Amino acid sequence: MFITILLLLVLIGYLTCHYYVQYGSNGRLINKIPGPPGYPIIGNVLLFTRIDSLEHLWKVYFNIIQQYYPFFKCWLFLIPVVGIRHPDDLEIILGSTKHINKSKLYDVLLPWFKTGLLVSKGSKWQLRRKMLAPTFHFNILQQYAEILIEEGERMTTSLKNIGNTVTKDLIPFIGVHTINAICETAMGISLKETDSIHQQYQKAILQIIDIFVYRVFRPWLRNDWIFSLTPKGREQTKVLKILHGFTEKIIAERKIYHKHYEQHKKNLSENSMAVAETTAIKKKRLAILDFLISASQEGLLTDSDIREEIDVFIAAAYDTTALAVSYTLALLAEHKDIQDCVRKEVDAIMRESQGKLTVQSLQCLQYLERCIKEALRLYPSAYFISRVTSEETQLSSYLIPAETIIHISIYGVHRDPNYWPNPEIFDPDRFLPENIRNRHPYSYIPFSAGPRNCIGQRFAMLEMKAMVALLIHNFYLEPVDYLKDLRMAFNVTLCPTHPHRIKFIPIDTKCV
């Protein structure tokens, strides 16, 4: 009898909340926005119940953003979500310093990132952003470029060593090299070594991403305590121990190196001849970690702060860059005329620089850059952003209440025929200066936009150029699978549900 009364009280309480939320002033504003029909109490939850099929969820998502242009709303029980994709509305949200907080969707990332730059809020985000911005200054990027080029060369060599034509599933193949590149630039440690610790770390990154996706689509697992009791929760605990432990180990080793190196410099200045003969501490290339350690020596960061920022950099740069390079290669494989133009540009640059890429020569690859930008338009690695309005906000057609989750469809705005004629066509000339000049600045946002745009976008472009240029210089690309057959998954990033393969056919360099 007691349980029955308790359940009845819970039901009455929920119905009261439901009525207040749906028919209060905020609910009335939300319900003016078009969207798929829902049900009392649960709203549109049934649209997203097939959590076993990320491909099905992608189709549901894609149909909604296409059908309800340029606004839609969904109710997930008591929580409204408003979707936008018109550049004018994107500018109001992304261009503002008010609506910079991410939505609760990103809370599943907190166990790994804590409150690093990707998910931090308010004053902490502003302070960290200001502190980290100099690490991506062009003069610093020049040092990172050496590492990125070397990794591109390793990738090319790995294909050459196989000999003859090689068929590769693009994303896992490219991913091995993007994770090597980001770990070396972020932490100063290379994962190309085959020891078990490095392999374990690489595997843990893939595992934690899968766990995040699993949890995002199961709202009942958002509670940390409940999730910790599940098999996936226990798996996450083990994986996080590997990820955090590895980063902490690298930080500790790097701090010891800094201490010894500074002592070494001091000794050299006091007795250069004697110390130079007996001591040889090689100066390492700068990594992002070195800048963070310098900040910690000034009392601005703790070791935990350093770890969360390094973890963010690795996660944000590894998968997104691998996807962008993969889609670029796939598009070039299907468009031989464009591929030939890229190769002609790359070959000319390589001849001018005696067969070696440099950061300066990468800057000169303007046609390749246009190809990459067009690939990012068609297949943006991060295809959506989720923010929260900080106050009542007037968009172009609707007034949005404060504390509303805003879903920003990058994929949708990038394929809007009002801004991109024949949006499905791969055309790098869209990014010629004369074609960019009058285009809405928020119609193309692969790295987000406004004050919270991607801090590492110039780094990412250098990495993508280095990898694609070296592959194009050394191989002809031919498709095995075609992009028209892609089946997408509603994932953290824009991932296909199946392998996508191309052929790498070695070029006889004597004939180039």
PyMOL commands that set and color helices and strands:
alter all, ss='L'
color gray80, all
select helices_A, chain A and resi 2-23+25-30+45-48+54-67+87-94+104-113+122-136+138-162+170-187+196-216+219-221+224-228+231-270+272-278+288-297+303-334+336-352+359-363+366-378+410-414+428-431+433-436+450-452+457-474+483-485+509-511
alter helices_A, ss='H'
color red, helices_A
select strands_A, chain A and resi 71-76+79-84+166-169+384-388+393-394+399-400+405-409+475-479+488-489+495-496+501-506
alter strands_A, ss='S'
color yellow, strands_A
deselect
rebuild
show_as cartoon
